[in-house]
Amino acid sequence: MARCSRCGRPLKDPQSIERGMGPICAARVRAEMEKEIPPTVVVTVNGMPLHHVERHSPTGFEWGYGGSGPADLALSILHDYLNRSGPALRVKDAPEAILDDEARIV
């Protein structure tokens, strides 16, 4: 006899048997999935989480498309690198809104 994959109760209805769970459990799974927040991408540098410089994307880092998540990832990587390198590193033609006098992102 087929059993529900969520609660283990016996399944009698052919549609429930095909789905692998009864209608009540299926409704609960759907409700849980609607409430679920997608996982946040965590980027590390030398084992430490990269600080999110939030300029465009309030939801965090992403990559693989030309949107706000990849823009913030690039900005955060640049911010991390410049702040580790110190004032000896200069970035030419950088917008003044992003860099201060010592070429550090503000």
N, CA, C and O atoms as a GROMACS GRO file, in nm:
protein
  424
    1MET      N    1   0.084  -0.118   0.000
    1MET     CA    2   0.000   0.000   0.000
    1MET      C    3   0.088   0.125   0.000
    1MET      O    4   0.188   0.131   0.072
    2ALA      N    5   0.051   0.225  -0.082
    2ALA     CA    6   0.126   0.351  -0.090
    2ALA      C    7   0.101   0.434   0.035
    2ALA      O    8  -0.009   0.435   0.091
    3ARG      N    9   0.207   0.504   0.078
    3ARG     CA   10   0.197   0.588   0.197
    3ARG      C   11   0.241   0.730   0.164
    3ARG      O   12   0.322   0.751   0.073
    4CYS      N   13   0.189   0.827   0.238
    4CYS     CA   14   0.223   0.968   0.221
    4CYS      C   15   0.370   0.988   0.257
    4CYS      O   16   0.417   0.943   0.361
    5SER      N   17   0.442   1.057   0.170
    5SER     CA   18   0.585   1.079   0.195
    5SER      C   19   0.609   1.179   0.307
    5SER      O   20   0.722   1.191   0.356
    6ARG      N   21   0.507   1.251   0.348
    6ARG     CA   22   0.523   1.352   0.453
    6ARG      C   23   0.482   1.300   0.589
    6ARG      O   24   0.555   1.316   0.687
    7CYS      N   25   0.363   1.238   0.596
    7CYS     CA   26   0.311   1.196   0.727
    7CYS      C   27   0.308   1.044   0.745
    7CYS      O   28   0.294   0.996   0.857
    8GLY      N   29   0.320   0.968   0.636
    8GLY     CA   30   0.323   0.824   0.646
    8GLY      C   31   0.188   0.756   0.646
    8GLY      O   32   0.181   0.633   0.656
    9ARG      N   33   0.080   0.830   0.635
    9ARG     CA   34  -0.054   0.770   0.633
    9ARG      C   35  -0.077   0.698   0.500
    9ARG      O   36  -0.017   0.734   0.398
   10PRO      N   37  -0.164   0.597   0.501
   10PRO     CA   38  -0.193   0.526   0.376
   10PRO      C   39  -0.265   0.616   0.276
   10PRO      O   40  -0.349   0.698   0.313
   11LEU      N   41  -0.231   0.599   0.149
   11LEU     CA   42  -0.296   0.674   0.041
   11LEU      C   43  -0.390   0.582  -0.035
   11LEU      O   44  -0.353   0.471  -0.071
   12LYS      N   45  -0.512   0.631  -0.060
   12LYS     CA   46  -0.611   0.551  -0.131
   12LYS      C   47  -0.647   0.611  -0.267
   12LYS      O   48  -0.673   0.539  -0.363
   13ASP      N   49  -0.649   0.744  -0.275
   13ASP     CA   50  -0.687   0.813  -0.398
   13ASP      C   51  -0.576   0.800  -0.502
   13ASP      O   52  -0.460   0.821  -0.470
   14PRO      N   53  -0.609   0.765  -0.628
   14PRO     CA   54  -0.507   0.750  -0.731
   14PRO      C   55  -0.422   0.876  -0.754
   14PRO      O   56  -0.302   0.867  -0.779
   15GLN      N   57  -0.486   0.993  -0.745
   15GLN     CA   58  -0.411   1.118  -0.763
   15GLN      C   59  -0.311   1.138  -0.649
   15GLN      O   60  -0.199   1.183  -0.672
   16SER      N   61  -0.351   1.106  -0.526
   16SER     CA   62  -0.262   1.117  -0.411
   16SER      C   63  -0.146   1.017  -0.422
   16SER      O   64  -0.032   1.049  -0.388
   17ILE      N   65  -0.177   0.897  -0.470
   17ILE     CA   66  -0.073   0.794  -0.488
   17ILE      C   67   0.029   0.843  -0.591
   17ILE      O   68   0.150   0.828  -0.572
   18GLU      N   69  -0.019   0.902  -0.700
   18GLU     CA   70   0.071   0.953  -0.804
   18GLU      C   71   0.156   1.068  -0.751
   18GLU      O   72   0.275   1.078  -0.783
   19ARG      N   73   0.096   1.157  -0.669
   19ARG     CA   74   0.166   1.272  -0.613
   19ARG      C   75   0.261   1.231  -0.502
   19ARG      O   76   0.363   1.297  -0.479
   20GLY      N   77   0.229   1.122  -0.433
   20GLY     CA   78   0.313   1.074  -0.324
   20GLY      C   79   0.275   1.128  -0.189
   20GLY      O   80   0.343   1.102  -0.090
   21MET      N   81   0.166   1.203  -0.182
   21MET     CA   82   0.116   1.255  -0.054
   21MET      C   83  -0.031   1.290  -0.067
   21MET      O   84  -0.082   1.312  -0.177
   22GLY      N   85  -0.096   1.294   0.046
   22GLY     CA   86  -0.239   1.324   0.049
   22GLY      C   87  -0.265   1.472   0.026
   22GLY      O   88  -0.172   1.552   0.023
   23PRO      N   89  -0.394   1.508   0.010
   23PRO     CA   90  -0.427   1.647  -0.021
   23PRO      C   91  -0.394   1.745   0.092
   23PRO      O   92  -0.357   1.859   0.065
   24ILE      N   93  -0.408   1.703   0.215
   24ILE     CA   94  -0.378   1.792   0.328
   24ILE      C   95  -0.227   1.820   0.334
   24ILE      O   96  -0.186   1.935   0.348
   25CYS      N   97  -0.146   1.715   0.324
   25CYS     CA   98  -0.001   1.734   0.326
   25CYS      C   99   0.046   1.815   0.205
   25CYS      O  100   0.136   1.898   0.217
   26ALA      N  101  -0.014   1.790   0.088
   26ALA     CA  102   0.023   1.865  -0.033
   26ALA      C  103  -0.007   2.013  -0.014
   26ALA      O  104   0.072   2.098  -0.056
   27ALA      N  105  -0.120   2.046   0.047
   27ALA     CA  106  -0.155   2.186   0.072
   27ALA      C  107  -0.057   2.249   0.171
   27ALA      O  108  -0.020   2.365   0.156
   28ARG      N  109  -0.018   2.174   0.270
   28ARG     CA  110   0.079   2.227   0.368
   28ARG      C  111   0.216   2.252   0.305
   28ARG      O  112   0.282   2.351   0.335
   29VAL      N  113   0.258   2.161   0.219
   29VAL     CA  114   0.386   2.177   0.150
   29VAL      C  115   0.382   2.301   0.060
   29VAL      O  116   0.478   2.378   0.058
   30ARG      N  117   0.272   2.319  -0.013
   30ARG     CA  118   0.258   2.439  -0.098
   30ARG      C  119   0.264   2.565  -0.015
   30ARG      O  120   0.331   2.661  -0.054
   31ALA      N  121   0.195   2.568   0.099
   31ALA     CA  122   0.195   2.686   0.186
   31ALA      C  123   0.336   2.713   0.240
   31ALA      O  124   0.377   2.829   0.248
   32GLU      N  125   0.408   2.608   0.277
   32GLU     CA  126   0.545   2.625   0.327
   32GLU      C  127   0.637   2.680   0.218
   32GLU      O  128   0.723   2.764   0.245
   33MET      N  129   0.620   2.631   0.095
   33MET     CA  130   0.705   2.675  -0.015
   33MET      C  131   0.679   2.822  -0.050
   33MET      O  132   0.772   2.892  -0.088
   34GLU      N  133   0.555   2.868  -0.037
   34GLU     CA  134   0.523   3.007  -0.065
   34GLU      C  135   0.586   3.100   0.036
   34GLU      O  136   0.623   3.213   0.002
   35LYS      N  137   0.600   3.056   0.160
   35LYS     CA  138   0.658   3.138   0.266
   35LYS      C  139   0.810   3.135   0.265
   35LYS      O  140   0.875   3.223   0.321
   36GLU      N  141   0.866   3.034   0.201
   36GLU     CA  142   1.011   3.014   0.203
   36GLU      C  143   1.084   3.127   0.132
   36GLU      O  144   1.048   3.165   0.021
   37ILE      N  145   1.187   3.180   0.196
   37ILE     CA  146   1.270   3.285   0.139
   37ILE      C  147   1.387   3.217   0.070
   37ILE      O  148   1.450   3.128   0.127
   38PRO      N  149   1.417   3.257  -0.054
   38PRO     CA  150   1.529   3.193  -0.123
   38PRO      C  151   1.659   3.214  -0.046
   38PRO      O  152   1.677   3.316   0.019
   39PRO      N  153   1.750   3.117  -0.053
   39PRO     CA  154   1.875   3.129   0.021
   39PRO      C  155   1.959   3.246  -0.030
   39PRO      O  156   1.958   3.279  -0.148
   40THR      N  157   2.031   3.308   0.062
   40THR     CA  158   2.120   3.419   0.030
   40THR      C  159   2.255   3.363  -0.011
   40THR      O  160   2.304   3.267   0.047
   41VAL      N  161   2.314   3.424  -0.110
   41VAL     CA  162   2.447   3.384  -0.155
   41VAL      C  163   2.550   3.440  -0.059
   41VAL      O  164   2.547   3.560  -0.029
   42VAL      N  165   2.640   3.357  -0.011
   42VAL     CA  166   2.748   3.401   0.077
   42VAL      C  167   2.879   3.388   0.000
   42VAL      O  168   2.916   3.280  -0.044
   43VAL      N  169   2.949   3.500  -0.016
   43VAL     CA  170   3.077   3.503  -0.085
   43VAL      C  171   3.184   3.522   0.020
   43VAL      O  172   3.172   3.609   0.107
   44THR      N  173   3.290   3.442   0.013
   44THR     CA  174   3.399   3.454   0.110
   44THR      C  175   3.528   3.496   0.043
   44THR      O  176   3.552   3.464  -0.074
   45VAL      N  177   3.611   3.567   0.119
   45VAL     CA  178   3.746   3.606   0.077
   45VAL      C  179   3.839   3.557   0.186
   45VAL      O  180   3.832   3.603   0.300
   46ASN      N  181   3.927   3.464   0.151
   46ASN     CA  182   4.019   3.404   0.248
   46ASN      C  183   3.944   3.349   0.369
   46ASN      O  184   3.990   3.362   0.483
   47GLY      N  185   3.830   3.287   0.344
   47GLY     CA  186   3.754   3.224   0.451
   47GLY      C  187   3.662   3.316   0.528
   47GLY      O  188   3.585   3.269   0.613
   48MET      N  189   3.666   3.445   0.502
   48MET     CA  190   3.581   3.541   0.573
   48MET      C  191   3.470   3.587   0.480
   48MET      O  192   3.494   3.607   0.361
   49PRO      N  193   3.348   3.605   0.532
   49PRO     CA  194   3.239   3.652   0.446
   49PRO      C  195   3.268   3.792   0.391
   49PRO      O  196   3.316   3.880   0.463
   50LEU      N  197   3.239   3.811   0.264
   50LEU     CA  198   3.257   3.941   0.200
   50LEU      C  199   3.147   4.034   0.247
   50LEU      O  200   3.029   4.000   0.243
   51HIS      N  201   3.187   4.153   0.291
   51HIS     CA  202   3.089   4.253   0.337
   51HIS      C  203   3.008   4.303   0.218
   51HIS      O  204   3.064   4.339   0.115
   52HIS      N  205   2.875   4.305   0.231
   52HIS     CA  206   2.788   4.351   0.124
   52HIS      C  207   2.778   4.503   0.127
   52HIS      O  208   2.716   4.560   0.217
   53VAL      N  209   2.841   4.569   0.029
   53VAL     CA  210   2.825   4.712   0.013
   53VAL      C  211   2.695   4.731  -0.065
   53VAL      O  212   2.690   4.713  -0.186
   54GLU      N  213   2.591   4.766   0.008
   54GLU     CA  214   2.457   4.771  -0.052
   54GLU      C  215   2.437   4.904  -0.125
   54GLU      O  216   2.412   5.007  -0.063
   55ARG      N  217   2.447   4.899  -0.255
   55ARG     CA  218   2.427   5.018  -0.337
   55ARG      C  219   2.305   5.001  -0.427
   55ARG      O  220   2.231   5.096  -0.451
   56HIS      N  221   2.286   4.880  -0.477
   56HIS     CA  222   2.179   4.855  -0.573
   56HIS      C  223   2.082   4.746  -0.527
   56HIS      O  224   1.961   4.759  -0.546
   57SER      N  225   2.133   4.639  -0.468
   57SER     CA  226   2.053   4.520  -0.440
   57SER      C  227   2.031   4.502  -0.290
   57SER      O  228   2.126   4.472  -0.218
   58PRO      N  229   1.909   4.520  -0.242
   58PRO     CA  230   1.883   4.499  -0.100
   58PRO      C  231   1.880   4.351  -0.062
   58PRO      O  232   1.884   4.319   0.057
   59THR      N  233   1.871   4.261  -0.161
   59THR     CA  234   1.858   4.119  -0.129
   59THR      C  235   1.991   4.044  -0.128
   59THR      O  236   1.995   3.929  -0.085
   60GLY      N  237   2.099   4.106  -0.173
   60GLY     CA  238   2.229   4.040  -0.164
   60GLY      C  239   2.295   4.014  -0.297
   60GLY      O  240   2.254   4.067  -0.401
   61PHE      N  241   2.400   3.933  -0.293
   61PHE     CA  242   2.482   3.905  -0.410
   61PHE      C  243   2.415   3.805  -0.504
   61PHE      O  244   2.339   3.718  -0.461
   62GLU      N  245   2.444   3.820  -0.630
   62GLU     CA  246   2.407   3.724  -0.733
   62GLU      C  247   2.510   3.735  -0.843
   62GLU      O  248   2.596   3.823  -0.840
   63TRP      N  249   2.504   3.646  -0.941
   63TRP     CA  250   2.588   3.656  -1.060
   63TRP      C  251   2.520   3.582  -1.173
   63TRP      O  252   2.426   3.505  -1.152
   64GLY      N  253   2.567   3.606  -1.294
   64GLY     CA  254   2.513   3.535  -1.409
   64GLY      C  255   2.415   3.616  -1.492
   64GLY      O  256   2.362   3.566  -1.591
   65TYR      N  257   2.390   3.739  -1.454
   65TYR     CA  258   2.302   3.826  -1.532
   65TYR      C  259   2.344   3.970  -1.506
   65TYR      O  260   2.426   3.994  -1.417
   66GLY      N  261   2.292   4.064  -1.581
   66GLY     CA  262   2.332   4.204  -1.567
   66GLY      C  263   2.239   4.283  -1.478
   66GLY      O  264   2.179   4.380  -1.524
   67GLY      N  265   2.224   4.246  -1.354
   67GLY     CA  266   2.130   4.313  -1.265
   67GLY      C  267   2.195   4.372  -1.142
   67GLY      O  268   2.317   4.389  -1.136
   68SER      N  269   2.112   4.404  -1.044
   68SER     CA  270   2.159   4.472  -0.924
   68SER      C  271   2.243   4.382  -0.834
   68SER      O  272   2.335   4.429  -0.768
   69GLY      N  273   2.211   4.253  -0.829
   69GLY     CA  274   2.290   4.160  -0.746
   69GLY      C  275   2.434   4.149  -0.793
   69GLY      O  276   2.525   4.162  -0.711
   70PRO      N  277   2.459   4.127  -0.924
   70PRO     CA  278   2.597   4.125  -0.973
   70PRO      C  279   2.667   4.259  -0.959
   70PRO      O  280   2.788   4.263  -0.935
   71ALA      N  281   2.593   4.370  -0.973
   71ALA     CA  282   2.655   4.502  -0.957
   71ALA      C  283   2.705   4.520  -0.813
   71ALA      O  284   2.816   4.569  -0.792
   72ASP      N  285   2.625   4.480  -0.715
   72ASP     CA  286   2.668   4.490  -0.576
   72ASP      C  287   2.783   4.394  -0.546
   72ASP      O  288   2.871   4.427  -0.467
   73LEU      N  289   2.783   4.276  -0.607
   73LEU     CA  290   2.893   4.183  -0.587
   73LEU      C  291   3.024   4.244  -0.637
   73LEU      O  292   3.125   4.238  -0.568
   74ALA      N  293   3.021   4.301  -0.758
   74ALA     CA  294   3.142   4.364  -0.814
   74ALA      C  295   3.188   4.480  -0.726
   74ALA      O  296   3.307   4.494  -0.700
   75LEU      N  297   3.095   4.562  -0.681
   75LEU     CA  298   3.129   4.676  -0.596
   75LEU      C  299   3.188   4.629  -0.463
   75LEU      O  300   3.284   4.687  -0.413
   76SER      N  301   3.130   4.524  -0.406
   76SER     CA  302   3.180   4.473  -0.278
   76SER      C  303   3.319   4.411  -0.291
   76SER      O  304   3.402   4.426  -0.202
   77ILE      N  305   3.344   4.341  -0.402
   77ILE     CA  306   3.477   4.285  -0.426
   77ILE      C  307   3.579   4.398  -0.441
   77ILE      O  308   3.688   4.391  -0.384
   78LEU      N  309   3.543   4.500  -0.517
   78LEU     CA  310   3.632   4.616  -0.535
   78LEU      C  311   3.657   4.686  -0.403
   78LEU      O  312   3.770   4.723  -0.372
   79HIS      N  313   3.553   4.704  -0.325
   79HIS     CA  314   3.564   4.767  -0.194
   79HIS      C  315   3.660   4.689  -0.104
   79HIS      O  316   3.748   4.748  -0.041
   80ASP      N  317   3.644   4.558  -0.100
   80ASP     CA  318   3.730   4.474  -0.018
   80ASP      C  319   3.876   4.483  -0.064
   80ASP      O  320   3.966   4.498   0.018
   81TYR      N  321   3.898   4.474  -0.194
   81TYR     CA  322   4.034   4.476  -0.249
   81TYR      C  323   4.102   4.609  -0.224
   81TYR      O  324   4.217   4.613  -0.181
   82LEU      N  325   4.032   4.720  -0.252
   82LEU     CA  326   4.092   4.852  -0.233
   82LEU      C  327   4.122   4.881  -0.087
   82LEU      O  328   4.224   4.942  -0.056
   83ASN      N  329   4.034   4.839   0.001
   83ASN     CA  330   4.058   4.866   0.143
   83ASN      C  331   4.168   4.778   0.201
   83ASN      O  332   4.226   4.814   0.304
   84ARG      N  333   4.199   4.666   0.138
   84ARG     CA  334   4.312   4.583   0.181
   84ARG      C  335   4.444   4.634   0.121
   84ARG      O  336   4.549   4.618   0.182
   85SER      N  337   4.437   4.694   0.003
   85SER     CA  338   4.558   4.736  -0.068
   85SER      C  339   4.616   4.867  -0.017
   85SER      O  340   4.735   4.893  -0.032
   86GLY      N  341   4.532   4.950   0.042
   86GLY     CA  342   4.580   5.077   0.094
   86GLY      C  343   4.587   5.185  -0.012
   86GLY      O  344   4.547   5.163  -0.126
   87PRO      N  345   4.638   5.304   0.025
   87PRO     CA  346   4.637   5.419  -0.066
   87PRO      C  347   4.733   5.407  -0.184
   87PRO      O  348   4.726   5.488  -0.276
   88ALA      N  349   4.823   5.309  -0.184
   88ALA     CA  350   4.918   5.297  -0.296
   88ALA      C  351   4.846   5.259  -0.426
   88ALA      O  352   4.895   5.290  -0.534
   89LEU      N  353   4.732   5.195  -0.415
   89LEU     CA  354   4.656   5.156  -0.534
   89LEU      C  355   4.566   5.270  -0.576
   89LEU      O  356   4.490   5.322  -0.495
   90ARG      N  357   4.575   5.309  -0.701
   90ARG     CA  358   4.491   5.416  -0.754
   90ARG      C  359   4.401   5.363  -0.864
   90ARG      O  360   4.444   5.282  -0.946
   91VAL      N  361   4.281   5.408  -0.865
   91VAL     CA  362   4.187   5.370  -0.970
   91VAL      C  363   4.162   5.495  -1.054
   91VAL      O  364   4.112   5.596  -1.005
   92LYS      N  365   4.199   5.487  -1.182
   92LYS     CA  366   4.180   5.602  -1.271
   92LYS      C  367   4.036   5.607  -1.321
   92LYS      O  368   3.971   5.504  -1.338
   93ASP      N  369   3.989   5.728  -1.343
   93ASP     CA  370   3.856   5.750  -1.398
   93ASP      C  371   3.744   5.690  -1.314
   93ASP      O  372   3.642   5.650  -1.369
   94ALA      N  373   3.762   5.682  -1.184
   94ALA     CA  374   3.658   5.629  -1.096
   94ALA      C  375   3.564   5.743  -1.056
   94ALA      O  376   3.611   5.855  -1.033
   95PRO      N  377   3.436   5.717  -1.048
   95PRO     CA  378   3.342   5.824  -1.006
   95PRO      C  379   3.374   5.873  -0.866
   95PRO      O  380   3.398   5.793  -0.775
   96GLU      N  381   3.373   6.004  -0.849
   96GLU     CA  382   3.402   6.062  -0.717
   96GLU      C  383   3.299   6.021  -0.613
   96GLU      O  384   3.328   6.023  -0.493
   97ALA      N  385   3.180   5.985  -0.657
   97ALA     CA  386   3.076   5.944  -0.563
   97ALA      C  387   3.111   5.814  -0.494
   97ALA      O  388   3.058   5.784  -0.387
   98ILE      N  389   3.201   5.735  -0.554
   98ILE     CA  390   3.235   5.606  -0.497
   98ILE      C  391   3.368   5.612  -0.421
   98ILE      O  392   3.381   5.550  -0.316
   99LEU      N  393   3.467   5.688  -0.472
   99LEU     CA  394   3.600   5.687  -0.413
   99LEU      C  395   3.630   5.819  -0.342
   99LEU      O  396   3.587   5.926  -0.385
  100ASP      N  397   3.706   5.809  -0.232
  100ASP     CA  398   3.754   5.929  -0.166
  100ASP      C  399   3.893   5.964  -0.216
  100ASP      O  400   3.937   5.906  -0.316
  101ASP      N  401   3.964   6.055  -0.153
  101ASP     CA  402   4.094   6.102  -0.199
  101ASP      C  403   4.201   5.992  -0.199
  101ASP      O  404   4.297   5.999  -0.276
  102GLU      N  405   4.187   5.893  -0.113
  102GLU     CA  406   4.287   5.787  -0.104
  102GLU      C  407   4.248   5.664  -0.186
  102GLU      O  408   4.303   5.556  -0.164
  103ALA      N  409   4.156   5.680  -0.279
  103ALA     CA  410   4.110   5.571  -0.366
  103ALA      C  411   4.047   5.456  -0.287
  103ALA      O  412   4.058   5.340  -0.324
  104ARG      N  413   3.983   5.492  -0.178
  104ARG     CA  414   3.910   5.393  -0.100
  104ARG      C  415   3.760   5.417  -0.123
  104ARG      O  416   3.714   5.531  -0.126
  105ILE      N  417   3.690   5.311  -0.137
  105ILE     CA  418   3.545   5.323  -0.161
  105ILE      C  419   3.478   5.367  -0.032
  105ILE      O  420   3.505   5.315   0.076
  106VAL      N  421   3.391   5.463  -0.046
  106VAL     CA  422   3.319   5.515   0.071
  106VAL      C  423   3.172   5.480   0.061
  106VAL      O  424   3.094   5.515   0.149
   0.00000   0.00000   0.00000
